[in-house]
């Protein structure tokens, strides 16, 4: 892309968002924006708990790392509403049940997080460290609320449903789309702003370079940005509240280790990244992390050519025996059974 289209802008929607965007910018030499809808969904939740009809009634400033971005300011008609959010979420009949992790983080850090209950619980050390306590932090009405392996189950079910239903879908008349069905995803609005000059404001993932003063310059942050005919502008947010910055700082270093490991094939950096991950460190000791990474490298060998030498070593260590035992047959603390296509068809009528 860099050679053929030197002015290209890559809009990245893929996870791990910060790591991929970082690698594209630093090692791909490609102008890249990371786009996530978590902030938009959180705005919608905040509008709901405040009794508003639409998220566009709010003036919001978010900043942090993807999946750990904080609503620093939430204003309605000029009034700062941040201090009212905890009580509003605690009293909400749905979110008080489905967003227990996010509400607890709000309670302890003073700011609501953009990320879903399940995802947020995966980025910190506190909510999934003991299997017998996980269930009290999550809700099973939707995979996104923290079900063990929920995203895997959801994607497998969706794949199976699509493979079964695709012939029927192709036999139906094509759907007509109009402007009224335009989604809230950033991509089309960014292209529109660049082409027409009509200003668009959204929260994007970009290289920090001073946007958040108390996070490293070389990390990918999620901050408010403006797009128009002149390009993309990244204002300076200033400093995050100290506790929020501390939560983000640990993840920023995990991401840097992982990016450097992936690009160079350095297995020691890879294992250090896994060890430094807050949730992994809360559950596993160092020998367990080293063995886990060996097992994962071998399992995913065909997709990881840069680790060829490391994988050979991992195979030798695993074959030698004397391994740390795992819990036989353990499938996770709160796992829901994958539904069959027939079950899904019955539920959908």
C-alpha beads as a LAMMPS data file, in Angstrom:
LAMMPS data file: protein, C-alpha beads

349 atoms
348 bonds

1 atom types
1 bond types

-500.0 500.0 xlo xhi
-500.0 500.0 ylo yhi
-500.0 500.0 zlo zhi

Masses

1 110.0

Atoms # bond

1 1 1 0.000 0.000 0.000
2 1 1 2.763 2.435 0.915
3 1 1 4.559 1.959 -2.407
4 1 1 1.551 1.984 -4.722
5 1 1 -0.585 4.548 -2.907
6 1 1 1.648 6.720 -0.707
7 1 1 -1.226 8.980 0.360
8 1 1 -3.595 6.177 1.321
9 1 1 -5.468 6.227 4.618
10 1 1 -6.129 2.839 6.210
11 1 1 -9.273 2.625 8.341
12 1 1 -8.684 -0.265 10.710
13 1 1 -11.659 -1.914 12.402
14 1 1 -9.792 -5.045 13.490
15 1 1 -8.730 -6.107 16.974
16 1 1 -6.391 -6.007 18.751
17 1 1 -7.096 -2.410 17.763
18 1 1 -4.235 -0.538 19.408
19 1 1 -1.576 -3.122 18.510
20 1 1 -2.577 -3.427 14.847
21 1 1 -2.867 0.331 14.401
22 1 1 0.532 0.778 16.092
23 1 1 2.202 -1.812 13.839
24 1 1 0.652 -0.342 10.674
25 1 1 1.886 3.154 11.518
26 1 1 5.340 2.301 12.848
27 1 1 6.365 -0.661 10.712
28 1 1 3.985 -0.466 7.761
29 1 1 4.570 3.214 7.166
30 1 1 0.850 3.533 6.420
31 1 1 -1.354 6.384 7.617
32 1 1 -3.825 4.559 9.813
33 1 1 -6.861 5.363 11.920
34 1 1 -8.199 2.764 14.326
35 1 1 -11.984 2.850 14.556
36 1 1 -14.075 1.341 17.345
37 1 1 -17.783 1.739 18.118
38 1 1 -17.422 1.182 21.876
39 1 1 -17.390 4.900 22.588
40 1 1 -20.563 5.413 20.526
41 1 1 -22.387 2.605 22.333
42 1 1 -21.303 4.001 25.701
43 1 1 -22.635 7.424 24.782
44 1 1 -25.968 5.793 23.977
45 1 1 -26.003 4.108 27.395
46 1 1 -25.196 7.374 29.159
47 1 1 -27.995 9.140 27.309
48 1 1 -30.394 6.389 28.377
49 1 1 -29.524 6.504 32.092
50 1 1 -29.839 10.300 32.044
51 1 1 -33.298 10.029 30.505
52 1 1 -32.346 11.602 27.174
53 1 1 -33.785 10.567 23.819
54 1 1 -30.560 10.699 21.814
55 1 1 -26.812 10.556 22.441
56 1 1 -26.360 13.610 20.215
57 1 1 -27.821 15.704 23.043
58 1 1 -24.541 15.117 24.884
59 1 1 -21.188 16.859 24.477
60 1 1 -18.648 14.172 25.322
61 1 1 -14.852 14.081 25.640
62 1 1 -13.270 10.632 25.890
63 1 1 -9.601 9.724 26.138
64 1 1 -7.505 6.681 26.954
65 1 1 -6.601 3.440 25.201
66 1 1 -8.975 1.416 23.064
67 1 1 -11.142 -0.713 25.375
68 1 1 -9.867 1.437 28.253
69 1 1 -11.100 4.856 27.200
70 1 1 -12.685 7.130 29.806
71 1 1 -15.596 9.545 29.545
72 1 1 -13.703 12.497 31.007
73 1 1 -16.477 15.008 30.413
74 1 1 -20.170 14.443 29.735
75 1 1 -22.158 17.647 29.326
76 1 1 -25.836 18.226 28.627
77 1 1 -26.767 21.778 27.648
78 1 1 -23.551 22.999 29.243
79 1 1 -24.057 21.162 32.545
80 1 1 -21.377 18.640 33.544
81 1 1 -23.092 15.308 34.225
82 1 1 -20.115 13.110 35.160
83 1 1 -20.836 13.280 38.878
84 1 1 -24.398 12.035 38.301
85 1 1 -23.509 8.933 36.312
86 1 1 -22.830 6.485 39.148
87 1 1 -26.236 6.937 40.759
88 1 1 -27.934 6.897 37.349
89 1 1 -26.310 3.602 36.336
90 1 1 -26.914 1.997 39.743
91 1 1 -30.643 2.800 39.473
92 1 1 -31.066 1.736 35.842
93 1 1 -33.148 -1.489 35.659
94 1 1 -31.063 -3.074 32.876
95 1 1 -27.536 -1.663 33.163
96 1 1 -27.363 -2.165 36.941
97 1 1 -27.569 -5.884 36.097
98 1 1 -25.578 -6.115 32.857
99 1 1 -22.759 -3.580 33.477
100 1 1 -21.515 -4.511 36.948
101 1 1 -17.817 -4.294 36.050
102 1 1 -18.176 -0.917 34.345
103 1 1 -20.213 0.439 37.248
104 1 1 -17.626 -0.787 39.756
105 1 1 -14.818 0.847 37.767
106 1 1 -16.891 4.057 37.640
107 1 1 -17.341 3.834 41.405
108 1 1 -13.592 3.475 42.045
109 1 1 -12.096 5.721 39.333
110 1 1 -14.806 8.360 38.897
111 1 1 -15.221 7.876 35.144
112 1 1 -17.282 5.473 33.048
113 1 1 -15.429 3.265 30.567
114 1 1 -16.280 3.011 26.883
115 1 1 -15.857 -0.728 26.779
116 1 1 -18.457 -3.436 27.250
117 1 1 -18.733 -5.207 30.583
118 1 1 -17.122 -8.407 29.316
119 1 1 -14.271 -6.781 27.410
120 1 1 -13.404 -4.401 30.253
121 1 1 -13.194 -7.329 32.673
122 1 1 -10.532 -8.879 30.416
123 1 1 -8.220 -5.857 30.547
124 1 1 -7.830 -5.534 34.313
125 1 1 -6.735 -7.903 37.079
126 1 1 -9.680 -7.679 39.436
127 1 1 -12.854 -9.353 38.134
128 1 1 -11.882 -12.699 36.550
129 1 1 -9.047 -13.819 38.814
130 1 1 -11.018 -16.446 40.816
131 1 1 -13.429 -18.720 38.914
132 1 1 -15.905 -18.932 41.779
133 1 1 -16.361 -15.133 41.768
134 1 1 -16.641 -14.441 38.032
135 1 1 -20.369 -15.048 37.791
136 1 1 -21.239 -12.245 40.205
137 1 1 -19.663 -9.689 37.832
138 1 1 -21.325 -10.759 34.602
139 1 1 -24.765 -11.356 33.101
140 1 1 -25.659 -14.156 30.712
141 1 1 -28.370 -12.382 28.720
142 1 1 -25.742 -11.527 26.072
143 1 1 -22.229 -12.783 25.330
144 1 1 -20.882 -9.219 25.495
145 1 1 -21.624 -9.017 29.216
146 1 1 -18.769 -11.359 30.131
147 1 1 -19.742 -14.978 29.440
148 1 1 -16.666 -17.233 29.390
149 1 1 -15.676 -17.702 25.753
150 1 1 -18.770 -15.752 24.760
151 1 1 -17.307 -14.091 21.690
152 1 1 -16.052 -17.451 20.405
153 1 1 -19.478 -19.019 20.894
154 1 1 -21.231 -16.090 19.206
155 1 1 -18.951 -16.121 16.163
156 1 1 -19.159 -19.901 15.766
157 1 1 -22.953 -19.785 15.943
158 1 1 -23.056 -16.904 13.458
159 1 1 -20.769 -18.756 11.068
160 1 1 -22.866 -21.918 11.255
161 1 1 -26.064 -19.936 10.769
162 1 1 -24.651 -18.057 7.783
163 1 1 -23.361 -21.202 6.078
164 1 1 -26.794 -22.792 6.450
165 1 1 -28.890 -19.758 5.553
166 1 1 -26.725 -18.261 2.783
167 1 1 -28.486 -20.085 -0.118
168 1 1 -31.858 -18.862 1.125
169 1 1 -30.577 -15.288 1.514
170 1 1 -29.172 -15.306 -2.023
171 1 1 -32.574 -16.395 -3.371
172 1 1 -34.327 -13.372 -1.873
173 1 1 -34.709 -10.074 -3.783
174 1 1 -31.824 -7.655 -3.145
175 1 1 -32.397 -5.172 -0.349
176 1 1 -32.722 -1.476 -1.167
177 1 1 -30.766 0.809 1.142
178 1 1 -31.370 4.506 1.587
179 1 1 -29.652 7.234 3.593
180 1 1 -32.008 6.681 6.496
181 1 1 -30.275 3.364 7.185
182 1 1 -26.783 4.819 7.487
183 1 1 -25.050 3.395 10.540
184 1 1 -23.215 5.283 13.255
185 1 1 -19.856 3.682 12.336
186 1 1 -17.140 6.273 11.706
187 1 1 -15.829 5.087 8.342
188 1 1 -18.323 6.622 5.921
189 1 1 -18.388 9.919 7.817
190 1 1 -14.594 10.189 7.651
191 1 1 -14.614 9.614 3.893
192 1 1 -17.435 12.138 3.493
193 1 1 -15.558 14.749 5.530
194 1 1 -12.322 14.298 3.596
195 1 1 -14.091 14.501 0.243
196 1 1 -16.641 17.256 0.915
197 1 1 -14.997 19.318 3.668
198 1 1 -18.010 18.808 5.951
199 1 1 -16.542 18.592 9.469
200 1 1 -16.916 15.339 11.376
201 1 1 -15.951 14.774 15.017
202 1 1 -15.321 11.312 16.400
203 1 1 -13.076 9.400 18.778
204 1 1 -10.329 7.604 16.830
205 1 1 -7.219 5.566 17.606
206 1 1 -4.047 7.447 16.656
207 1 1 -0.406 7.587 17.715
208 1 1 -0.286 9.637 20.900
209 1 1 2.460 12.184 20.144
210 1 1 1.408 14.337 23.097
211 1 1 -2.365 14.117 22.770
212 1 1 -2.519 12.575 26.272
213 1 1 0.293 14.137 28.266
214 1 1 0.728 11.431 30.910
215 1 1 0.876 8.454 28.532
216 1 1 3.924 7.580 26.388
217 1 1 4.281 9.518 23.138
218 1 1 4.762 6.219 21.326
219 1 1 1.521 4.439 22.049
220 1 1 -1.841 4.373 20.310
221 1 1 -4.503 6.356 22.145
222 1 1 -8.228 6.822 21.573
223 1 1 -9.039 10.538 21.614
224 1 1 -11.453 13.051 20.045
225 1 1 -10.442 14.004 16.497
226 1 1 -11.794 16.267 13.764
227 1 1 -11.931 15.496 10.045
228 1 1 -12.562 17.944 7.197
229 1 1 -11.200 18.752 3.767
230 1 1 -7.818 19.602 5.260
231 1 1 -7.351 16.183 6.805
232 1 1 -7.448 14.809 10.342
233 1 1 -6.740 16.965 13.384
234 1 1 -5.864 15.529 16.792
235 1 1 -6.353 18.037 19.647
236 1 1 -4.330 17.812 22.851
237 1 1 -6.474 16.387 25.631
238 1 1 -4.000 17.057 28.450
239 1 1 -3.531 14.620 31.322
240 1 1 -5.812 11.763 32.277
241 1 1 -6.825 11.558 35.947
242 1 1 -3.945 9.785 37.666
243 1 1 -5.792 6.530 38.413
244 1 1 -7.109 6.300 34.852
245 1 1 -3.617 6.947 33.484
246 1 1 -2.197 4.190 35.696
247 1 1 -4.693 1.645 34.334
248 1 1 -3.863 2.643 30.750
249 1 1 -0.088 2.774 31.279
250 1 1 0.181 -0.920 32.102
251 1 1 -1.727 -1.877 28.966
252 1 1 0.345 0.504 26.821
253 1 1 3.508 -1.362 27.773
254 1 1 1.874 -4.750 27.169
255 1 1 0.892 -3.525 23.708
256 1 1 4.383 -2.236 22.950
257 1 1 5.973 -5.526 23.976
258 1 1 3.469 -7.458 21.844
259 1 1 3.955 -5.263 18.761
260 1 1 7.738 -5.524 18.924
261 1 1 7.504 -9.280 19.515
262 1 1 5.167 -9.837 16.571
263 1 1 7.256 -7.823 14.136
264 1 1 10.620 -9.262 15.178
265 1 1 9.564 -12.786 16.125
266 1 1 11.190 -12.286 19.542
267 1 1 9.671 -14.966 21.764
268 1 1 11.099 -13.503 24.964
269 1 1 9.284 -10.220 24.343
270 1 1 6.158 -12.214 23.544
271 1 1 6.311 -14.069 26.837
272 1 1 7.026 -10.856 28.722
273 1 1 3.973 -9.271 27.089
274 1 1 1.819 -12.184 28.259
275 1 1 3.316 -12.012 31.747
276 1 1 2.677 -8.263 31.988
277 1 1 -0.947 -8.586 30.879
278 1 1 -2.938 -7.674 34.019
279 1 1 -5.454 -10.514 33.868
280 1 1 -2.892 -13.161 32.884
281 1 1 -0.672 -12.040 35.744
282 1 1 -3.602 -12.232 38.157
283 1 1 -4.239 -15.882 37.267
284 1 1 -0.918 -17.445 36.187
285 1 1 2.573 -17.521 37.679
286 1 1 5.659 -17.073 35.408
287 1 1 6.323 -20.781 34.690
288 1 1 2.664 -21.221 33.762
289 1 1 2.794 -18.213 31.423
290 1 1 5.933 -19.531 29.697
291 1 1 4.360 -22.966 29.147
292 1 1 1.050 -21.429 28.000
293 1 1 2.826 -19.341 25.356
294 1 1 4.729 -22.426 24.159
295 1 1 1.435 -24.307 23.799
296 1 1 -0.224 -21.416 21.960
297 1 1 2.719 -21.012 19.550
298 1 1 2.597 -24.690 18.628
299 1 1 -1.186 -24.656 18.242
300 1 1 -1.053 -21.651 15.881
301 1 1 2.169 -22.514 14.066
302 1 1 0.845 -22.143 10.522
303 1 1 -0.046 -18.491 11.109
304 1 1 3.218 -17.522 12.854
305 1 1 6.162 -17.986 10.461
306 1 1 8.202 -15.306 12.254
307 1 1 8.368 -17.575 15.308
308 1 1 9.651 -20.674 13.453
309 1 1 12.769 -21.055 15.586
310 1 1 10.866 -20.380 18.805
311 1 1 8.210 -22.934 17.866
312 1 1 10.850 -25.605 17.321
313 1 1 12.128 -24.931 20.826
314 1 1 8.591 -24.953 22.228
315 1 1 7.899 -28.338 20.634
316 1 1 11.060 -29.759 22.166
317 1 1 10.165 -28.460 25.632
318 1 1 6.608 -29.782 25.445
319 1 1 7.792 -33.177 24.186
320 1 1 10.290 -33.466 27.018
321 1 1 7.455 -33.752 29.519
322 1 1 7.590 -32.512 33.118
323 1 1 4.790 -30.091 32.256
324 1 1 2.648 -28.098 34.622
325 1 1 -0.698 -29.919 34.719
326 1 1 -3.909 -28.194 33.676
327 1 1 -7.389 -28.853 34.989
328 1 1 -8.660 -31.800 32.975
329 1 1 -11.937 -31.051 31.220
330 1 1 -12.193 -27.500 32.590
331 1 1 -14.132 -25.265 30.166
332 1 1 -14.204 -21.985 32.053
333 1 1 -16.137 -20.564 34.956
334 1 1 -19.351 -19.426 33.258
335 1 1 -19.632 -20.968 29.804
336 1 1 -22.844 -21.259 27.785
337 1 1 -23.382 -24.209 25.448
338 1 1 -23.118 -23.456 21.727
339 1 1 -26.537 -23.617 20.046
340 1 1 -27.233 -25.723 16.982
341 1 1 -28.613 -24.234 13.773
342 1 1 -31.961 -25.931 14.454
343 1 1 -32.116 -24.339 17.905
344 1 1 -31.345 -20.911 16.471
345 1 1 -33.945 -21.397 13.729
346 1 1 -36.564 -22.236 16.347
347 1 1 -35.680 -19.151 18.409
348 1 1 -35.837 -16.877 15.372
349 1 1 -39.125 -18.342 14.211

Bonds

1 1 1 2
2 1 2 3
3 1 3 4
4 1 4 5
5 1 5 6
6 1 6 7
7 1 7 8
8 1 8 9
9 1 9 10
10 1 10 11
11 1 11 12
12 1 12 13
13 1 13 14
14 1 14 15
15 1 15 16
16 1 16 17
17 1 17 18
18 1 18 19
19 1 19 20
20 1 20 21
21 1 21 22
22 1 22 23
23 1 23 24
24 1 24 25
25 1 25 26
26 1 26 27
27 1 27 28
28 1 28 29
29 1 29 30
30 1 30 31
31 1 31 32
32 1 32 33
33 1 33 34
34 1 34 35
35 1 35 36
36 1 36 37
37 1 37 38
38 1 38 39
39 1 39 40
40 1 40 41
41 1 41 42
42 1 42 43
43 1 43 44
44 1 44 45
45 1 45 46
46 1 46 47
47 1 47 48
48 1 48 49
49 1 49 50
50 1 50 51
51 1 51 52
52 1 52 53
53 1 53 54
54 1 54 55
55 1 55 56
56 1 56 57
57 1 57 58
58 1 58 59
59 1 59 60
60 1 60 61
61 1 61 62
62 1 62 63
63 1 63 64
64 1 64 65
65 1 65 66
66 1 66 67
67 1 67 68
68 1 68 69
69 1 69 70
70 1 70 71
71 1 71 72
72 1 72 73
73 1 73 74
74 1 74 75
75 1 75 76
76 1 76 77
77 1 77 78
78 1 78 79
79 1 79 80
80 1 80 81
81 1 81 82
82 1 82 83
83 1 83 84
84 1 84 85
85 1 85 86
86 1 86 87
87 1 87 88
88 1 88 89
89 1 89 90
90 1 90 91
91 1 91 92
92 1 92 93
93 1 93 94
94 1 94 95
95 1 95 96
96 1 96 97
97 1 97 98
98 1 98 99
99 1 99 100
100 1 100 101
101 1 101 102
102 1 102 103
103 1 103 104
104 1 104 105
105 1 105 106
106 1 106 107
107 1 107 108
108 1 108 109
109 1 109 110
110 1 110 111
111 1 111 112
112 1 112 113
113 1 113 114
114 1 114 115
115 1 115 116
116 1 116 117
117 1 117 118
118 1 118 119
119 1 119 120
120 1 120 121
121 1 121 122
122 1 122 123
123 1 123 124
124 1 124 125
125 1 125 126
126 1 126 127
127 1 127 128
128 1 128 129
129 1 129 130
130 1 130 131
131 1 131 132
132 1 132 133
133 1 133 134
134 1 134 135
135 1 135 136
136 1 136 137
137 1 137 138
138 1 138 139
139 1 139 140
140 1 140 141
141 1 141 142
142 1 142 143
143 1 143 144
144 1 144 145
145 1 145 146
146 1 146 147
147 1 147 148
148 1 148 149
149 1 149 150
150 1 150 151
151 1 151 152
152 1 152 153
153 1 153 154
154 1 154 155
155 1 155 156
156 1 156 157
157 1 157 158
158 1 158 159
159 1 159 160
160 1 160 161
161 1 161 162
162 1 162 163
163 1 163 164
164 1 164 165
165 1 165 166
166 1 166 167
167 1 167 168
168 1 168 169
169 1 169 170
170 1 170 171
171 1 171 172
172 1 172 173
173 1 173 174
174 1 174 175
175 1 175 176
176 1 176 177
177 1 177 178
178 1 178 179
179 1 179 180
180 1 180 181
181 1 181 182
182 1 182 183
183 1 183 184
184 1 184 185
185 1 185 186
186 1 186 187
187 1 187 188
188 1 188 189
189 1 189 190
190 1 190 191
191 1 191 192
192 1 192 193
193 1 193 194
194 1 194 195
195 1 195 196
196 1 196 197
197 1 197 198
198 1 198 199
199 1 199 200
200 1 200 201
201 1 201 202
202 1 202 203
203 1 203 204
204 1 204 205
205 1 205 206
206 1 206 207
207 1 207 208
208 1 208 209
209 1 209 210
210 1 210 211
211 1 211 212
212 1 212 213
213 1 213 214
214 1 214 215
215 1 215 216
216 1 216 217
217 1 217 218
218 1 218 219
219 1 219 220
220 1 220 221
221 1 221 222
222 1 222 223
223 1 223 224
224 1 224 225
225 1 225 226
226 1 226 227
227 1 227 228
228 1 228 229
229 1 229 230
230 1 230 231
231 1 231 232
232 1 232 233
233 1 233 234
234 1 234 235
235 1 235 236
236 1 236 237
237 1 237 238
238 1 238 239
239 1 239 240
240 1 240 241
241 1 241 242
242 1 242 243
243 1 243 244
244 1 244 245
245 1 245 246
246 1 246 247
247 1 247 248
248 1 248 249
249 1 249 250
250 1 250 251
251 1 251 252
252 1 252 253
253 1 253 254
254 1 254 255
255 1 255 256
256 1 256 257
257 1 257 258
258 1 258 259
259 1 259 260
260 1 260 261
261 1 261 262
262 1 262 263
263 1 263 264
264 1 264 265
265 1 265 266
266 1 266 267
267 1 267 268
268 1 268 269
269 1 269 270
270 1 270 271
271 1 271 272
272 1 272 273
273 1 273 274
274 1 274 275
275 1 275 276
276 1 276 277
277 1 277 278
278 1 278 279
279 1 279 280
280 1 280 281
281 1 281 282
282 1 282 283
283 1 283 284
284 1 284 285
285 1 285 286
286 1 286 287
287 1 287 288
288 1 288 289
289 1 289 290
290 1 290 291
291 1 291 292
292 1 292 293
293 1 293 294
294 1 294 295
295 1 295 296
296 1 296 297
297 1 297 298
298 1 298 299
299 1 299 300
300 1 300 301
301 1 301 302
302 1 302 303
303 1 303 304
304 1 304 305
305 1 305 306
306 1 306 307
307 1 307 308
308 1 308 309
309 1 309 310
310 1 310 311
311 1 311 312
312 1 312 313
313 1 313 314
314 1 314 315
315 1 315 316
316 1 316 317
317 1 317 318
318 1 318 319
319 1 319 320
320 1 320 321
321 1 321 322
322 1 322 323
323 1 323 324
324 1 324 325
325 1 325 326
326 1 326 327
327 1 327 328
328 1 328 329
329 1 329 330
330 1 330 331
331 1 331 332
332 1 332 333
333 1 333 334
334 1 334 335
335 1 335 336
336 1 336 337
337 1 337 338
338 1 338 339
339 1 339 340
340 1 340 341
341 1 341 342
342 1 342 343
343 1 343 344
344 1 344 345
345 1 345 346
346 1 346 347
347 1 347 348
348 1 348 349
